[in-house]
C-alpha cells in the first residue's frame, strides 16, 4: 500500500512538472515570429562574442610578440570592421 | 521499495516517450509550451532516476539481499565505503547509474539553454530523451536492478576484491559522466543539422559541455590507469585493453574537436569536419558503453555478455551513424567554409595537422581494438592483440602530438613571418637541444631508445614554449598595469582562461607523455623467488626479503612480505606487499579450501614512489605447500559437519558452532605457518623511472581543463543607440 502511494505521488509530481507550461497563461500565435527574431539575436550575440574573443586574442598575440606591428594593425582593423558589422546587424535585429 | 524502484523506471520511460512527442510537436508547430513541457519531462526523469538510484544505494548500504544484485555484489562484511560503490560493479546498477547521470547532465544542459538556441533545443531535447528511453528500456527489459528474490540468502557474495580500491569509487562515475556528457554536444549538433542553424551559436552552447565531458573522461581514464598500476599486480598502468581503449577514443576525438572548433569560431572554416567530429565523439561514447557491457571483446573490465543487450546497442549505434551521415550529407552546402587557409605556417594549419594526427590515432586504436573480432569473422580464429602491436603506430603519433602541443601556443593565427618564427621558436628549440645534449652526456644508454629521447626533447620544447607564453603574457600585462608578477599572472589567466587553461593542458600532456616514455623505455623488471633473508638485485638496488607476514579473518586471508631496499649499502626504503585471498561462497571447494582456493584474490603492492623513479613490488606466495593440509582438513571437516548435522536438533547448532570455531582456528594456524615455517615466495620487482610524472601530468591537465572550463565573466550587454559602434566596441572589449 505504501509502495502504491509513493508511486502515485511520483506520478502526480511528474504530471505537475510536465504540465506546468500549460497552466501558465499561453500567449499563442506570436510565438513563431518572436522566436525567429530571438534566434537571430542569439546567433548574432554568439558571433559577436566569438569576434570579441578573436580581437582579444590578436591583441594578446601582438603583445606577446607573435604578431608584428604591421600584421597586427591590418588584422585588428579587419576584425574590428567585422565586429562593427555584427553590432549593426545585432541592433537591427533587436529593433525589428 | 524494489516495487517503487521498478515503477519509477516505468514512469521514467513514459515521461521520456511523452517528452519526445511533446518536443517534436512543439518544434513542428512552433508552440513553445509543448517544447517547455518536453524539456520539463527531462527534469522529471532526472528526479525519478535520482530517487531510483537512491533506493538502490540504500539497499546496498542496508545489505538487503532480497535484491539479487545486492546479494551478488555485496555482503555484510563489505566496508560501507565499498558497499556504496558496489552498485556500479554490476551490469544492472551501472546501467542505472548511466541513465541517472544522463538525465542529470541533460537536465542541466536543457536548463542552461532554455532561452537560447530555441530552434535547436526541441530536437536536442528529443534526442537526449531518446537516449533516456533506450537506457531506461534496457534497465526495465534486460537488466533490471530491482529484481528481487523471495528467498534471500543470509550473506551476499561480496564485492570483487579487485574493485575494493579508492579510485574505483570515482573512476566509473567519472567515465560515465564523460560518456553521458558527450551525448549532449551530439544531440545539439544533430539538432543544428536538422534545423539548419549551423552558425556560431550551437558551438558556443556545446563547447562547454564538450570540455566538461573531455575533462571528466580524462580524469576517469587516468584514475583507471592508477587503479591498474596499484591494484592489478602487473606493474603497468595501460594494457591497451578494449575497455581502456573505448574510453580513450572519444577522449582523443573530443580533444580534436575542442581545437578545431576554435578555427570555426575564428575563421568560419572546418564546419563539416567539426560537426562530423562531435557526432563521431558522441557515437564513440556509446560504442565505449557498448564495449563495457557487451563482453564481445575479452577484457577484465567488461560485464558478462548478453546477446539481447548487444543487439540493442548495435541498433542504437547504427541509428546514430546513419542519422549523422545522412544529415551531414544533406547540409553539406550550408556547411561550406567561409574562408580558406591563409598559410601553412599558421595556428590554423597546426590545429588541422593536430586534428589529423588525433583522428589517425583514434582510427589506429579502433582498428587494433576490433581486430580480434574482425579476424575471427574472416578467419574463424580470434587473433589476440597486445601492447607490442599498438606501439609502432601509437608512439610516433604521440611524438607528433607533443611536438604540436609546443608549436600551437607559440604560432600566430592566419600567418607567420620568419622574424616572428625566430623570435618565438628560439627559446623552445634551445631548450629541446639542451635537453638532448644533457641526456646524451649524462644518461648512459639513452641513445638506444630513440623514441624516448625524442619524447624528452619534444616535451622540453613544449614545456619551454608554454613557459615562454606565460612569461611574455605576464610581462605584457605588467607593462600595461604595473602589477606585481603573481597578480599579473592571475589577472592574465583570469582574463584569458581558455588560452592559458589550454596552455596548462599542453604542459600537462608533455609532462604526462615524458612520464610514459621514461617509464616504458627504461623500466627494469624481474621475478625473484626468495626465502626470508635472501636478496635480489635490480637496477643497482638490493632488495632483501626481511620477513613474511600473515593475517586471517573470516573475510580475508592475507600473506605478505616486508622487504628492505638498499643501494650501495645505504637504506633506501622498506616495502610491504600483501596477497589477499577471499573465501568463496561455493561449498564444493571445501570447508577450508574455499578460503585458499577461491579464485578471488587481490594484491597490495609495495611502492616507493618518487619524482625520478618508483620501486614497485608484489608478492605471490604460493599456497601449494599448504595443499596437503587443506585437502586433509576439508575431508575431516566434511565428516565432522555431516556428523553435526545428524545430531539431535537441540544440539545441532551448538555442534555446528563448535566445528566452525575449530575451522577458524585451524585456518589461522595454517596461515601462520607462512610466518613460522616460511617457504619461498615469488616477487615481481620493478624499478620504473618517471611514473610519478604521468600522475603529475594528469593533475596538471585536469587543472588546466578546470581553468578553461571556468565561466568567463559575462560581458555587459549595453544598448547603445548612437552610431558610435567603434567606441562601443572598444568599451565592451575593455
Interface residues (C-beta under 8 A of the other chain):
Chain A: X3 X6 X7 X10 X11 X13 X14 X17 X18 X19 X20 X21 X22 X24 X26 X28 X31 X32 X35 X38 X39 X42 X43 X45 X46 X47 X49 X50 X52 X53 X54 X55 X56 X57 X58 X60 X61 X63 X64 X65 X66 X67 X68 X71 X75 X80 X83 X84 X87 X88 X94
Chain B: X1 X3 X4 X7 X8 X11 X14 X15 X18 X19 X22 X30 X31 X32 X33 X34 X36 X37 X40 X41 X43 X44 X47 X48 X51 X116 X117 X118 X119 X197 X199 X200 X201 X203 X204 X265 X266 X410 X411 X412 X413 X414 X415 X416 X417 X419 X420 X423 X424 X469 X472 X473 X476 X479 X480 X496 X498 X499 X715 X717 X719 X725 X726 X728 X729 X732 X733
